[in-house]
Each structure stands twice: as C-alpha cells, then as structure tokens.
Amino acid sequence: MRRVSLLELTNITKVFRGPAEEAVTALQDISLALGAGELLTVVGPSGSGKTTLLRIIAGLEDPDRGALALEGKSLAAVPAQKRDIAMVFQNGALYPHLSARENLGFGLRLRNVPSEEVTRRVNETSDWLGLTDCLARRPAALSGGQRQRVALGRAMVRRPSLFLLDEPLCNLDPQARVELREEIARLHRALGITMIYVTHDQEEALTLGDRVAVLRAGCLEQIASPREIYGQPSNRFVAGFVGSPPMNFVHGRLVAVGAGIQFQELGQSPSGAGEAISSCLPEALGTRLRKRTGEEILLGIRPEHLALAECANPSTGATVLRGRVQFVQDLGSHSLVHVVTRGHCLIARLPNDSSAVSDELVCLTLPSKQLLFFNPTDGSAL
C-alpha cells in the first residue's frame, strides 16, 4: 500500500566553495518523497552528499535551489529549531555532566513540557530502549551502545514527525552495531516511526530500509526497494557498489550464432586458462539484446550466482567461462573462489564443501536468468 507523503524534496541543489573558491556541487537536483511511517536508508561512498542531504532537511544548511515540504507545508522559512524533526549524530553528542535520565529529558525541559509528562516519556522511552537500569549513570559510565541508545531516546521522547539518523552506529563494535540495528528496526515496526537513515554500510542499508537511495557525487543514482536495488540495479555503479563481495563484470561482445545470440568474453587469455565457452542466451533475453549484436557489452553477475562445472560437460542454458583458480578464501560458512579468465578476475561465492584449489583449471557457469547487461560507455542497465 502506498504511504501518504510526509516529506517531499524537489530539485534540491547545494554548491559549496572549495579552497580556491571553486564550485563544489554537493547535491544536484535531488527529488524524492518519503511516506509517513517509512524508513528510507541513504547509502553511498564518502563525499556523495549523504550528510549534506540530512543537514538541509534538518535546516542546518540552506539549499541553493529547490524546495522542501513537511506534511505539505514548505520549510523554506522555518528555522531548524522550529521544524518537527529530530537528528541523531554519529557521536551521540550527550551532555557529559548529565545522567542518562537528564539527557533524555533535556530537550523536553527546554520546550517547557510539564515535569510529569517529561518523567512519563523518559520512562516509556527507556523501557523501549532497554535503558531503565542505567538511567542514573553519566555518559562516561555507559558503553558505546548505551550512549547511542540514549542519543536515539533523546530524539524519540520529542515525538517528532521525522527522525534523521547520520551513521549512528559507525563508532560501535560489530556486536553492539548488530544489536542496536535490530533495535532500530523493531522500534520502527512497532511505533511506525518515519526515518531517514544515512549509512556507508550496504548490509545496514538493505536490511533496515523499506527503500534504499543510492547517492554518488551528489546525484541520486537509484531509489527503490532493497530487493530491486540488489537484483535490478539501474546502472553499473549501483550494481558494483551494493553487494559484498561486489558484482562481477565481464567485458565481452554479443555475436549471432545461427538463430541465437551468444556472449563472448573479450580479453587476453592467460596461459592455460583456455577460451570462453558460451551457450546462446535465452530467447527472451536474446530478443531484447538482438539490436546490439556485434557490439561490445558489459555482463554482470553476483558472486553467489556463479557455480563450478565440469569443463568436459558444461551446463546447458548457461554461459560458461573457463579460467584458473588464483586463490581461495575460506570464510567458514562459505568460500570465496577467485578465478582468472580471459583478463578478468571473477569471485565465486561457493559452499564450503567446494573442491576448488589454487592453480586449478575450472569452468564457471553463469545462469542465464541471473545475468545483467550494461552499456560499457555510460554504465546504464540494458
């Protein structure tokens, strides 16, 4: 069911001045709508504009161009302190001389909320976040996870329309990070909180978000459900950025073979690696790509979709590449097998009972249903 839009951004652009007064575009024509009760994760490399986007929404920065509206009302003339928005930062920014209870209630007291209501909200929020037993402690006596829970709770007690979270878990150890991530997901489901959550962690973005927005160099590359971002990326950047290990890319050419179309890998074959063995693409895929016959093209496939095959009896209905195992990473639950083909190094994520060993000649099958193709010039999905 489509949510009613709570926040709308239209053509938001922000340009900063560099050290030599050169123009540095932080955001370029960003447009998106956030539904009430939705959790949108924003992911991208460093310098892609993630934090600048949050700061503009919060009112800490002004856009050079574009419009923002919260609950249908323009935010153009609304200062940060009067926007019904709460922001949680990386470091928590707690007052060191105040207890956890006092930190939780500080914002409410500034707004002259009655003491009884402050106490009720603080107790309720501390129960949600598992902070009841440490309300009397100051930040120095709290663990990193507890400090971030207090920072999150300080925003929650205000009951704002919108929460902005700027990489709130990046300073935590892995176990605390997973625990608090699960807590945020639980609170979102239970309370219907509307959030924009910025992270550089792809797993965090995919597991938390109802939708995921991918930024690069200030531009919105794609915004879609986690499943669509992962399985139907709009371009090579999204395909390569989202996923760990990243998607494999193979440079090749489409050639006509009888009535069908075949993908042939391009590149210099290393000694002993042999030639590529390709079956014809499925009819539906071949029909879609037929107009590109004879052209160079970029094939993409996820590591988990690769499998080992017998070179003497390659699978039907799949493109097969022959190569040599470079090395194997044993990760316990699975192995990452690095295979060098005709000038490409592919990573296959295989079950841990895989028999692949270093320097062995192998064949990799690329199931046709899992293949993605991209324009090698501009990176757009085909």
C-alpha positions in Angstrom: 0.0 0.0 0.0 1.4 3.4 -1.0 2.1 5.7 2.0 0.9 9.3 2.2 4.0 11.6 1.6 5.3 13.1 4.7 8.4 14.8 3.3 8.9 16.0 -0.3 12.1 17.2 -1.8 12.1 18.8 -5.2 15.3 19.5 -7.2 17.4 20.2 -4.2 20.8 21.5 -5.2 23.7 22.6 -2.9 27.0 24.1 -4.0 29.9 24.8 -1.7 33.0 26.8 -2.4 36.4 25.0 -2.3 39.8 26.2 -1.0 40.4 28.1 -4.3 36.8 29.4 -4.5 35.9 26.7 -7.0 32.4 25.5 -7.1 31.9 22.0 -5.4 28.5 20.5 -6.1 27.4 18.5 -3.0 23.8 17.8 -4.2 22.4 18.0 -7.7 18.7 18.1 -8.4 17.7 15.6 -5.7 13.9 14.8 -5.8 12.2 12.3 -3.6 9.1 11.7 -1.5 9.1 10.0 1.9 6.0 8.2 3.1 4.6 8.5 6.6 6.0 5.6 8.7 8.6 4.8 6.1 12.3 4.1 6.8 14.5 5.3 4.0 18.1 4.4 4.1 20.6 6.5 2.2 23.9 4.9 1.1 26.9 6.0 -1.0 30.6 6.5 -0.9 32.3 9.2 1.2 31.6 12.6 -0.3 28.5 11.6 -2.1 26.3 14.1 -0.3 24.6 11.9 2.3 25.2 14.2 5.4 24.6 17.4 3.4 21.1 16.0 2.5 20.2 15.4 6.1 21.5 18.8 7.2 19.4 20.5 4.5 16.3 18.6 5.7 17.0 19.5 9.3 17.5 23.2 8.5 21.2 23.3 9.3 22.1 24.1 5.7 20.1 26.0 3.1 19.8 24.7 -0.4 20.9 26.9 -3.3 17.9 25.7 -5.3 14.9 23.5 -4.8 12.0 23.1 -2.4 11.3 21.1 0.8 7.9 20.4 2.3 7.0 18.6 5.5 3.4 17.4 5.9 2.5 19.6 2.9 4.0 22.8 4.3 7.0 24.5 2.9 10.1 24.5 5.1 11.7 27.4 3.3 11.3 30.0 6.1 11.2 27.5 9.0 14.4 27.6 11.2 15.9 24.3 12.4 14.6 24.6 16.0 11.0 25.0 14.8 11.0 22.1 12.4 9.3 19.0 13.7 12.4 17.0 13.0 15.0 15.2 15.3 18.5 14.3 14.3 20.9 11.7 15.8 24.6 12.1 15.0 27.5 9.7 14.9 28.9 10.5 18.3 25.7 10.9 20.2 26.6 14.4 21.4 25.4 13.8 25.0 26.0 16.2 27.9 28.8 14.6 29.9 27.7 16.2 33.2 24.1 15.0 33.0 22.8 11.5 33.8 21.2 9.4 31.1 17.8 10.3 32.5 18.6 14.0 32.4 20.0 13.7 28.8 16.8 12.0 27.7 14.6 14.7 29.1 16.8 17.7 28.4 15.0 18.7 25.1 11.6 18.4 26.6 12.5 20.7 29.5 13.8 23.3 27.1 10.4 23.2 25.5 8.7 23.7 28.9 7.0 20.4 28.9 5.5 19.7 32.3 7.7 17.6 34.7 5.1 14.8 35.0 5.0 14.4 31.2 8.8 14.5 30.9 9.0 11.7 33.5 6.4 9.7 31.7 8.0 10.0 28.3 11.5 9.3 29.6 10.4 6.2 31.5 8.4 4.9 28.5 11.3 5.6 26.1 13.9 4.0 28.4 11.7 0.9 28.6 11.6 0.7 24.8 15.4 1.0 24.5 16.4 -1.2 27.5 17.9 1.8 29.4 15.9 1.5 32.7 18.8 0.1 34.7 21.3 2.8 33.7 19.3 6.0 33.8 21.3 7.3 36.8 24.7 6.9 35.0 26.5 9.6 33.2 27.7 9.1 29.7 31.3 8.2 30.8 29.9 5.2 32.7 27.9 3.9 29.7 29.0 1.6 27.0 29.1 2.8 23.4 25.9 1.1 22.6 24.2 2.5 25.6 25.3 6.0 24.7 23.8 5.7 21.3 20.6 4.3 22.8 20.4 7.5 24.9 21.0 9.7 21.9 18.3 7.8 20.0 16.0 8.0 23.0 16.6 11.8 23.4 15.2 12.2 19.9 12.3 9.8 20.4 11.0 11.5 23.6 10.2 14.5 21.5 7.7 12.5 19.3 8.8 14.4 16.1 7.3 13.8 12.7 10.6 12.8 11.2 13.9 11.2 12.5 17.2 11.8 10.7 20.0 9.4 11.7 23.5 10.2 10.4 25.6 7.0 10.6 24.6 6.5 14.3 26.2 3.1 14.6 29.6 3.6 12.8 31.6 4.0 16.1 30.3 0.8 17.7 31.9 -2.6 17.8 30.3 -5.2 15.4 28.2 -7.0 18.1 26.8 -3.7 19.5 26.2 -2.5 16.0 24.1 -5.5 15.1 22.1 -5.4 18.3 21.2 -1.7 18.0 20.4 -2.1 14.3 17.9 -4.8 15.3 16.5 -2.5 18.0 16.0 0.4 15.5 14.2 -2.0 13.1 12.0 -3.3 15.9 11.1 0.3 17.1 10.4 1.3 13.5 7.9 -1.6 13.1 6.3 -1.2 16.5 5.9 2.6 16.6 5.6 3.5 12.9 8.5 6.0 13.2 9.4 7.8 10.0 13.1 7.8 9.5 15.9 8.7 7.0 18.9 6.7 8.0 22.3 7.5 6.4 25.0 4.8 6.3 28.0 3.7 4.4 27.3 0.1 5.3 25.5 -1.7 2.5 24.2 -4.5 4.7 22.7 -2.0 7.1 21.1 -0.1 4.2 19.5 -3.2 2.7 18.3 -4.8 6.0 16.8 -1.7 7.5 15.3 0.2 4.7 11.8 0.0 3.2 13.5 1.7 0.3 17.2 2.5 -0.4 18.5 5.6 -2.0 22.0 5.4 -3.6 23.9 8.6 -3.9 27.1 9.3 -5.9 28.8 12.6 -6.3 25.7 14.4 -5.2 23.4 12.7 -7.6 20.6 10.2 -6.8 21.5 7.1 -8.8 18.5 5.0 -7.8 15.8 4.8 -5.2 13.9 1.6 -4.9 13.2 -1.4 -2.6 16.2 -3.3 -1.3 15.3 -6.3 -3.5 15.2 -4.1 -6.6 18.4 -2.2 -5.8 20.2 -5.6 -5.4 18.6 -7.5 -8.2 17.7 -4.8 -10.8 20.3 -2.0 -10.4 19.8 0.9 -12.7 23.4 1.2 -13.7 26.9 -0.3 -13.3 27.7 2.0 -10.3 24.7 0.8 -8.2 25.4 -2.8 -9.3 29.1 -2.6 -8.2 28.6 -0.6 -5.1 25.8 -2.6 -3.5 26.8 -6.1 -2.6 29.7 -7.8 -0.8 31.7 -9.2 -2.5 30.8 -6.8 -5.3 29.2 -7.9 -8.6 31.5 -9.4 -11.2 31.8 -7.6 -14.5 32.9 -9.2 -17.7 33.7 -7.2 -20.9 32.5 -9.0 -24.0 30.7 -8.9 -27.3 27.3 -10.2 -28.5 27.6 -12.4 -31.6 25.0 -14.1 -33.7 25.2 -17.9 -33.7 22.5 -19.4 -36.0 19.2 -18.0 -34.8 20.5 -17.2 -31.4 22.8 -14.7 -29.7 25.9 -15.6 -27.7 28.0 -13.7 -25.3 31.8 -14.0 -25.9 34.3 -12.7 -23.4 37.0 -10.3 -24.6 40.5 -10.1 -23.3 43.8 -11.8 -23.5 43.7 -15.5 -22.3 46.3 -16.2 -19.6 48.5 -19.2 -20.1 46.4 -22.4 -19.6 43.2 -20.6 -19.0 41.7 -21.6 -22.3 38.9 -20.0 -24.3 35.4 -19.0 -23.2 32.6 -21.5 -23.8 29.2 -19.8 -24.3 25.8 -21.1 -24.9 23.2 -19.0 -26.6 21.2 -16.6 -24.4 17.6 -17.5 -23.7 15.1 -16.4 -26.4 13.6 -13.6 -24.4 16.9 -12.2 -23.4 18.3 -12.6 -26.9 15.4 -10.8 -28.4 15.9 -7.9 -26.1 19.6 -7.6 -26.9 19.4 -8.6 -30.6 19.8 -5.0 -31.8 23.2 -4.9 -30.0 24.6 -7.9 -31.9 28.2 -7.2 -32.8 28.6 -4.6 -30.2 30.7 -4.7 -27.1 28.8 -5.1 -23.9 29.3 -5.5 -20.1 28.0 -8.5 -18.4 27.3 -8.5 -14.6 26.7 -11.4 -12.3 26.7 -11.7 -8.5 29.3 -14.0 -6.8 26.6 -16.2 -5.3 25.2 -17.0 -8.7 28.4 -18.5 -10.0 29.0 -22.2 -9.8 31.7 -24.7 -10.8 31.0 -27.0 -13.7 32.8 -29.9 -15.5 34.6 -28.3 -18.4 34.1 -31.5 -20.5 30.4 -31.4 -19.9 29.3 -27.7 -19.4 25.8 -26.9 -18.3 23.2 -26.1 -20.9 21.2 -22.9 -20.6 24.2 -21.1 -19.1 27.2 -19.1 -20.2 30.4 -20.9 -19.2 33.8 -19.3 -18.7 37.0 -21.2 -18.3 39.7 -20.0 -16.0 42.3 -20.8 -13.4 41.8 -20.6 -9.6 44.0 -17.8 -8.3 43.3 -18.4 -4.6 40.5 -19.5 -2.2 39.3 -17.6 0.9 37.8 -19.9 3.4 35.2 -17.9 5.5 33.8 -20.8 7.5 30.2 -20.8 6.2 31.3 -20.4 2.6 34.4 -19.9 0.4 35.3 -17.0 -2.0 37.0 -18.5 -5.0 39.0 -16.1 -7.2 39.2 -17.3 -10.8 41.2 -15.6 -13.6 39.6 -15.9 -17.0 40.5 -14.0 -20.2 41.8 -10.9 -18.5 39.1 -10.8 -15.8 39.2 -11.9 -12.2 35.9 -13.2 -11.0 34.8 -14.0 -7.5 32.5 -17.0 -6.9 30.8 -17.5 -3.5 30.6 -21.2 -3.1 29.5 -23.7 -0.4 32.3 -24.6 1.9 32.5 -28.1 0.6 33.7 -26.8 -2.8 36.7 -28.8 -4.1 38.4 -25.8 -5.8 42.1 -25.4 -5.1 44.6 -22.8 -6.1 46.1 -23.0 -9.7 43.4 -25.5 -10.8 41.7 -25.1 -14.2 37.9 -24.8 -13.7 34.8 -23.8 -15.5 32.3 -21.3 -14.1 28.7 -21.4 -15.1 26.7 -18.1 -15.3 23.0 -19.0 -15.2 21.2 -17.0 -17.9 18.4 -15.9 -15.5 20.9 -14.1 -13.3 22.8 -12.2 -16.0 22.6 -8.5 -16.1 23.9 -6.4 -19.0 25.2 -2.8 -19.0 26.3 -0.3 -21.6 30.1 -0.2 -21.4 30.1 3.5 -22.3 27.7 5.1 -19.8 27.1 2.2 -17.5 23.3 2.2 -17.9 21.5 -1.1 -17.5 20.2 -2.7 -20.7 
